[in-house]
Amino acid sequence: MRIKKVLASAAALAVAGAIVAAPESASALTFRHMVGFAGGSAVKALGSTVESDLTSQAAVDTIHPGDSQFNTLATATVLNLAKVGAITTSVVTAPTTDGGVQVTSTAQTANVSLLNGLITVQAITTVDVATVHGDNTTSSAINTQVLGLKVGNAHIPVPIPQNFHVTIPGIVNVVLNAAFSVGDNTTGSLMTEGAGFYISLLKGVGTSPVGTEVFINPVYAAIATVSPQTGPVVGGNAYGSQITVVAGKLLNIYSGPTAQVGIPPYGTNGVTITNTTATATIPSILTLGVLTDKANGLKGPTGGFSQATTQTSLAHLNLLGGLITADALTGTAHVETTANGTSTVASTSTSIVNLVIAGHAIPVNVAPNTVINLASLGQITIRKQVQSANTAAVTLLEIKVTVAQGNIPVGALIQIGYASAEVFIP
């Protein structure tokens, strides 16, 4: 059974456009474009507003073999449909020994419970490997391994065959070890996607209508051999939260970017890409309600109009046991060219609702780049905004830790609500 292509719209880096049309002449082939993503879960309800995209997302969109991204999240609740424990994801690109390239997307999720325990699994790992060889032939492999799986009262064979189908009558259709791929052995193009398992509701659950689709361990990998792009380069990135130290992300406390979304160098064709996550939690450190991040990029021709816009929005922030709380935070970064495409203009905007720091209410009109030094924590920058002619970036709250907080050491950087945009004219 083919996985429906709703996964592509969930990708943080606009992977719906990942397979670029191959050039007409083989002599024009100049590089390989690699795109991959992996997440702990994703929910799609076609024709409705219900969605929860790629929890603990890792994503790569590159032409440089060796680029990679990793992410972790301690726990996530997806609407009223799913609860999952620790999620670890990665996307790794690499050259092959025969002159080709490879994309490996991996998702690992623990303690999954769907539909109030009707479907449960202790641990599930899904790996998607896509390869375009030096002679433009393609190969792929998608595999899922599970521990402690229960799907109602159904008997599940071990190992699970690919695209193994189970129906719980009147409730849900389930596809286990889901996989789909399509490639072209003459142009060097390959698209693969899979999931540990996929369910489709046969009856509504709460606000989720019939037909709502839930993916656990959604993975995607695509490679296309394409000609170089011309004209302006657009880009940008947005996420709900991240915690880093000098040496990198604090993976042991599950602090990678949450609800991440981005703009690839060729834009999104003016279509807004949205990543919405119902909630994100880092135990004893951070709780966020609904996170919604958006990206929109339009790459015009040389001398034409181009623009990049990202936005981050999050609700019900609770950081460090109530030390910092807020009802809602929103930030937007935008860069566009002038009508004739000869120069760029950047802008930023932010808003806050009921921000409270150490018991003190912060005015909604607090000035951008306001700095508060909190003796029990560190330096807090509110509504941080940075812009130049080509770039714009906002961070709703940025905290430089000078007093250790549990697993967060001195020197850590906590970012809440980040969005950036850029347009470069060659």
PEPELIN-V990736 format. One line per field, one symbol per residue. ss: DSSP state (H for helix, E for strand, C for the rest). phi: phi as a letter, one per 30 degrees, with the letter a starting at -180 (. if undefined). A space follows every 10 residues. Layout:
BEGIN
ss=???
phi=???
END
This chain:
BEGIN
ss=CCCCCHHHHH CCCCHHHCCC CCCCCHHHCC EEEEEEEECC EEEECCCCCC EECCCCCEEE EECCCCCEEE EEECEEEECC CEEECCEEEE EEEEECCCCC EEEEEEEEEE EEEECCCCEE EEEEEEEEEE EECCCCCEEE EEEEEEECCE ECCCCCCCCC CCCEEEEECC CEEEEEEEEE EEEECCCCEE EEEEEEEEEE ECCCECCECC CCEEEECCEE EEEEEECCCC CCEEEEEEEE EEEEECCEEC HHHCCCCCCC EEECCCCCCC CCEEEEECCE EECCCEEECC EEEEEEEECC CCCCCCEEEE EEEEEEEEEC CCCEEEEEEE EEEEEEECCC CCCEEEEEEE EEECEEECCE EECCCCCCCE EEEECCCEEE EEEEEEECCC EEEEEEEEEE ECCCECCECC CCEEEEEEEE EEEECC
phi=.dddddeedd ddchdecddd edddcddddb acccbabbbd aabbbdibcd aachdhdcab baccejdabb abadaacchc cbbbcdbbba bbcadcdcjc bbbbcbbbbc hdbchhjdbb adabbbbbcc bcdecidbaa abbbcbbidb bhcddcdbdd ddhdcbbcei bacbbchdaa abbbdccica bbaaaeabbb dcbdbidcde jecbccidba bbbbcbdddb idccalabad aabbbedkdd ddchbdechd bacddcichi cdcbbcbdab bceibbbbdd cbbbbbbbcc deicdbabbb bbbbbhdbch ijdbbadabb bbbbbbdded icabbcbbab bbbhdbbhic dcddcedeid cbccedblcc cchdbbabdc bbabbdbbbc dcbebhdcde jdbcccicbb babccd
END
